[in-house]
Amino acid sequence: MTTRSAPGDPVRVLLYQHRTLCERAVDPLEIAAGLEADGITDRTVARCRHRDIFSLAEELYARTPYPGTRSPHTGEAARGARTRRAPSAGTRPPRPPGAARRRLLGRCALLALPLLPGLLCAGTLAWWVLLRDGPAAPRAALCVLGALAVPGSAVAALRTVPRVPRAAGAAGFPASSAFAALCVCWLVGYALYGDWLLAQLLGGGPDASGGAPRMPSPALPPALALAVAPAVWGVRGFASAARRRLAGSRRLEDFTTAVRPLLMAAVCAVAVGLQLLHLAARALTDGPLAAVAPGPAPGPRASWPATGALGLLFFAALLLAAHGFRRAASAGLAAACAVEAAVLLAVPVARLPGLGALSRPPEALVAHLGTAAVPVAACGCAALVLLAYAAGALANASAHHRGAAPA
């Protein structure tokens, strides 16, 4: 007995061709996203005598032999995952006592956790101000504690972002995550001390007697720590809104048309959030924590473009990584690191005979726009490329086809 179906039943042919996808699916939405990722168009759906890919996925889900006990999704039951009807008051199961309060506390915790890195950074700076006239040992211990607590809280906040476990680029996740973490460390280190190092190199240094490294602005550490919050909020908000649009769409074109404005709104919201939190960090360091960096600080206002570009790059990389495109996210971070490293390397290499032309582009850029132009150009261009890639990649239903899971 052959397992191939007659040509008069195109749905059964699709079921044979995508049997593994249908057997592993947890709901018809996952089958619909998988079919779309495999190139199934509305024309193929019409040949199967269905009005859209979602109703086709419902039939495939219902006709798939499954050795377990999963609920049948046919007709209205299948559409219940997207347009679930509210149960009547007599059939609604009673809620356990305190369920609403626990749900509210959980949502508040998810909203407040991304702010924890900024709060810990501000607390570390406040204790530094209190201990600035004390012995060196407590200050050293405070620096070590802050250096461990702020990144640790940032990692905890990033793990609250929902992710797509099975999507394009999911292979090699541990290695790509470690590489992306190294890139983030480089970008943060350059944001803190890269401008000082570049100025020293252009001035013929670095000179050992030139003093300790200095940041462009004392507001930069809390601003970078606070930048975690808008990035996490933006990714979570976009993922939730995209899933709702996917649940209410009846055609792939409808979902594609609806999801791109959501991405634009998320980018604008993150950009505004970065600006507001940077202003808050400046107000903090110019007021209660003004003694954390005594003496004149070069251009505190000039640090915002670099901080904003770096924050948008983090958001774009996190957005792609959360939806399974981790290689693209790592490539964007690596490109920004490569540009910054190339600029720093070009200046000392140009001192060798016959290589003086290498330092002319960095010198011209710094002379016209200042040292902050390097991270702005590197991170800003990488962020724009990643966001353009996300506009196409995240418009596919296959990028949202799994339920949210902690990253």
C-alpha positions in Angstrom: 0.0 0.0 0.0 1.5 3.3 -1.1 1.6 6.3 1.2 1.3 8.8 -1.6 -2.0 10.4 -2.1 -4.0 10.8 -5.2 -3.7 14.2 -7.0 -7.4 14.9 -6.3 -6.6 15.6 -2.6 -4.0 18.4 -2.6 -4.3 18.8 1.2 -3.2 15.2 1.7 -0.2 15.9 -0.6 0.8 18.8 1.6 0.3 16.7 4.7 2.7 14.1 3.2 5.2 16.8 2.3 5.1 18.5 5.7 4.4 15.6 7.9 7.2 16.4 10.4 6.1 20.0 10.8 2.5 18.9 11.3 3.4 16.2 13.9 5.5 18.6 16.0 3.2 21.6 15.9 1.5 22.6 19.1 -1.3 24.6 17.3 -2.4 25.5 13.8 -0.6 28.8 13.9 2.7 27.1 14.0 1.8 25.0 10.9 0.7 28.2 9.1 4.0 29.9 9.9 5.9 26.8 8.8 4.1 26.6 5.5 4.8 30.3 4.9 8.5 29.8 5.7 8.6 26.9 3.2 7.2 29.2 0.4 3.5 28.2 0.4 1.7 31.2 -1.1 -2.0 32.1 -1.3 -2.1 30.6 -4.8 -1.2 27.2 -3.4 -3.8 27.7 -0.7 -6.4 28.4 -3.3 -5.6 25.2 -5.1 -6.3 23.4 -1.8 -9.7 25.0 -1.8 -9.1 27.1 1.3 -9.6 30.9 1.7 -6.4 31.5 3.6 -3.3 29.7 4.9 -4.7 29.6 8.4 -7.8 27.5 7.5 -5.5 25.2 5.6 -3.3 24.9 8.6 -6.3 24.0 10.7 -7.2 21.2 8.4 -3.6 19.9 8.3 -3.5 20.0 12.1 -6.8 18.1 12.4 -5.8 15.4 9.9 -2.4 14.8 11.3 -2.1 11.5 13.2 -0.7 12.2 16.6 0.2 9.5 19.1 -0.5 11.7 22.1 -3.5 13.6 23.6 -3.6 16.9 22.0 -6.9 18.8 21.5 -8.5 18.7 18.1 -8.4 22.0 16.2 -11.1 22.0 13.6 -13.5 24.7 12.6 -14.3 27.0 15.4 -12.1 25.0 17.8 -9.1 25.7 15.6 -9.9 29.4 15.4 -10.2 29.5 19.1 -6.5 30.1 19.4 -7.0 33.4 17.6 -10.6 34.4 18.2 -11.4 32.7 21.5 -14.9 33.4 22.7 -15.3 34.5 26.3 -17.0 31.9 28.4 -20.3 32.7 30.0 -20.4 33.6 33.7 -21.9 30.2 34.5 -19.2 28.2 32.8 -16.1 30.4 33.7 -13.9 28.4 36.1 -13.4 30.1 39.5 -10.1 31.9 39.8 -7.9 31.0 42.7 -7.7 33.6 45.5 -5.0 36.2 44.9 -4.5 35.2 41.2 -5.2 38.8 39.9 -2.8 40.2 42.5 0.0 37.7 41.6 -0.5 38.5 37.9 -0.3 42.2 38.6 2.8 41.8 40.6 4.4 39.6 37.9 3.7 42.2 35.3 5.1 45.0 37.5 8.2 42.9 38.1 8.7 42.4 34.3 8.4 46.2 33.8 10.7 47.1 36.7 13.5 44.5 36.2 15.0 46.3 33.1 15.5 49.4 35.2 17.6 47.4 37.7 20.9 47.9 35.9 20.5 51.6 35.9 19.4 51.7 39.6 22.4 49.6 40.6 24.8 51.8 38.6 23.4 54.9 40.2 23.6 53.3 43.7 27.2 52.4 43.0 28.0 56.0 42.0 26.2 57.3 45.1 28.3 55.1 47.4 31.4 56.1 45.6 30.6 59.7 46.4 30.1 58.9 50.0 33.4 56.9 50.2 35.5 59.2 48.1 37.5 60.5 51.1 37.7 57.1 52.8 40.3 54.4 52.5 41.0 52.8 49.1 40.0 49.2 50.0 36.2 49.9 50.4 36.2 51.9 47.2 37.9 49.0 45.3 35.4 46.5 46.8 32.6 48.8 45.7 33.9 49.0 42.2 34.2 45.2 41.9 30.7 44.8 43.4 29.2 47.3 41.0 31.1 45.8 38.0 29.5 42.4 38.8 26.0 43.5 39.8 25.3 45.8 36.9 26.1 43.3 34.1 24.4 40.5 36.1 21.2 42.5 36.4 21.3 43.3 32.7 21.6 39.6 31.8 18.6 38.9 34.1 16.6 41.6 32.4 17.5 40.3 28.9 16.3 36.8 29.9 12.8 38.2 30.3 12.6 38.9 26.6 10.4 36.3 24.8 12.2 34.5 22.0 11.5 32.2 19.1 13.3 28.9 19.7 13.0 27.6 16.2 13.5 30.2 13.5 16.0 31.1 10.9 19.5 31.3 12.4 18.7 29.4 15.5 21.6 27.0 14.9 24.7 27.6 16.9 23.0 29.6 19.6 25.5 29.2 22.4 28.5 30.2 20.2 26.7 33.2 18.7 25.6 34.3 22.2 29.2 34.2 23.5 30.4 36.1 20.5 27.7 38.7 20.8 28.5 39.2 24.5 32.1 39.9 23.6 31.0 42.4 21.0 28.8 44.1 23.6 31.7 44.3 26.0 33.9 46.0 23.4 31.2 48.5 22.4 30.5 49.4 26.0 34.2 49.8 26.7 34.7 52.0 23.6 31.7 54.1 24.6 33.4 54.7 28.0 37.0 55.2 27.1 37.3 55.0 23.3 37.1 58.7 22.7 39.9 59.3 25.3 42.1 56.7 23.7 41.5 58.0 20.1 42.4 61.5 21.2 45.6 60.2 22.8 46.5 58.3 19.7 45.9 61.3 17.4 48.0 63.4 19.8 51.0 61.1 19.5 50.3 59.1 22.6 49.2 57.4 24.6 51.4 59.0 27.1 51.9 57.2 30.4 52.1 60.6 32.2 48.9 61.9 30.6 46.7 60.9 33.6 44.0 58.3 34.0 41.6 57.5 31.3 38.5 59.8 31.2 35.0 59.3 30.0 33.3 61.8 27.7 30.7 62.5 30.3 30.1 61.3 33.9 26.5 60.6 32.9 27.6 57.9 30.5 27.7 54.8 32.8 24.2 55.3 34.2 22.9 56.2 30.7 24.3 53.0 29.3 22.9 51.0 32.2 19.5 52.6 31.8 19.5 51.9 28.0 18.7 48.3 28.8 15.2 49.2 29.8 13.9 50.8 26.6 15.5 48.0 24.5 13.8 45.2 26.6 10.5 47.0 26.7 10.6 47.7 22.9 11.3 44.1 22.1 8.7 42.7 24.4 6.1 45.2 23.2 6.8 44.5 19.5 6.7 40.7 20.1 3.4 40.9 21.9 1.8 43.2 19.3 3.0 41.1 16.4 1.6 37.9 17.9 -1.8 39.6 18.3 -1.7 40.8 14.7 -0.8 37.3 13.6 -3.7 35.8 15.6 -6.1 38.3 13.9 -4.8 38.0 10.3 -6.5 35.9 7.7 -3.9 36.4 4.9 -0.1 36.7 4.9 -0.3 40.0 3.1 -2.5 41.4 6.0 0.1 40.4 8.5 3.0 41.8 6.5 1.2 45.1 6.0 0.4 45.4 9.7 3.7 44.4 11.3 6.0 47.0 9.7 4.2 49.9 11.3 4.6 48.1 14.6 8.3 47.9 14.0 8.5 51.6 13.2 6.6 52.5 16.3 8.9 50.3 18.4 12.0 52.0 17.0 10.5 55.5 17.7 9.5 54.5 21.2 13.0 53.2 22.0 14.7 56.3 20.6 12.5 58.5 22.7 13.1 56.3 25.8 16.8 56.5 25.3 16.7 60.3 25.1 14.6 60.6 28.2 16.7 58.2 30.3 19.9 59.9 29.1 18.5 63.2 30.3 17.6 61.6 33.7 21.2 60.3 34.0 22.6 63.7 33.2 20.3 65.3 35.8 21.5 62.7 38.3 25.3 63.3 37.7 24.9 67.1 37.4 23.0 67.2 40.7 23.3 64.7 43.6 26.2 62.8 42.1 28.2 65.8 40.7 31.2 64.9 42.9 31.6 61.5 41.2 33.7 63.1 38.4 35.3 66.3 39.8 36.8 68.7 37.4 35.7 69.8 33.9 34.2 67.1 31.7 34.5 67.5 28.0 31.2 68.0 26.3 28.6 66.2 28.4 25.9 67.0 25.8 28.0 65.4 23.0 27.7 62.0 24.6 24.0 61.6 23.7 24.4 60.8 20.0 26.9 58.1 20.7 24.7 56.7 23.5 21.6 56.8 21.4 23.3 55.1 18.4 24.6 52.4 20.7 21.2 51.9 22.4 19.5 51.6 19.0 22.1 49.0 17.9 21.5 47.0 21.1 17.7 47.1 20.5 18.1 46.0 16.9 20.4 43.2 17.8 18.2 42.1 20.7 15.1 42.2 18.5 16.6 40.0 15.8 18.1 37.6 18.4 14.8 37.2 20.2 13.1 36.2 16.9 15.7 33.6 16.0 18.0 35.7 13.7 21.0 35.5 16.0 23.6 35.3 13.3 22.4 38.6 11.8 22.4 40.2 15.2 26.0 39.0 15.9 27.1 40.2 12.5 25.8 43.7 13.1 27.5 44.0 16.5 30.7 42.6 15.0 30.6 45.1 12.2 30.4 48.1 14.6 33.3 46.6 16.6 35.4 46.2 13.5 34.9 49.8 12.5 35.9 51.1 15.9 38.9 48.8 16.1 40.0 49.7 12.6 39.9 53.5 13.5 42.0 52.9 16.6 44.4 50.7 14.8 44.8 52.9 11.7 46.3 55.8 13.7 49.4 54.0 15.2 49.9 51.9 12.0 50.1 55.2 10.0 53.3 56.1 11.9 55.1 53.4 9.9 57.0 54.6 6.8 54.7 54.8 3.7 51.4 54.2 5.6 50.7 57.8 6.6 47.5 57.9 4.5 45.8 55.5 6.8 45.3 58.1 9.5 43.9 60.8 7.3 40.2 59.6 7.4 40.1 59.4 11.2 41.9 62.7 11.5 39.5 64.5 9.1 36.5 63.0 10.8 37.7 64.0 14.3 38.7 67.4 13.2 35.2 68.2 11.8 32.9 66.3 14.1 34.9 65.3 17.2 35.9 61.9 18.6 32.3 61.0 19.3 31.7 60.8 15.5 33.4 57.4 15.4 31.0 55.5 17.6 28.0 57.4 16.2 29.0 56.4 12.6 29.9 52.8 13.5 26.9 52.0 15.8 24.4 54.1 13.8 25.2 52.5 10.5 25.1 49.0 12.0 21.8 49.8 13.7 20.2 51.1 10.4 21.3 47.9 8.5 20.0 45.6 11.2 16.6 47.5 11.4 16.3 47.3 7.6 17.0 43.6 7.7 14.4 43.3 10.6 11.8 45.1 8.5 11.9 42.3 6.0 12.7 39.3 8.2 10.1 40.1 10.9 7.3 40.7 8.4 7.1 36.9 7.9 4.8 34.9 10.1 7.6 32.3 10.5 9.5 34.7 12.7 6.6 34.6 15.3 5.4 31.0 15.0 6.4 29.8 18.4 5.0 30.7 21.8 7.0 33.1 23.9 9.7 31.5 25.9 12.3 33.0 28.2 15.5 33.8 26.3 
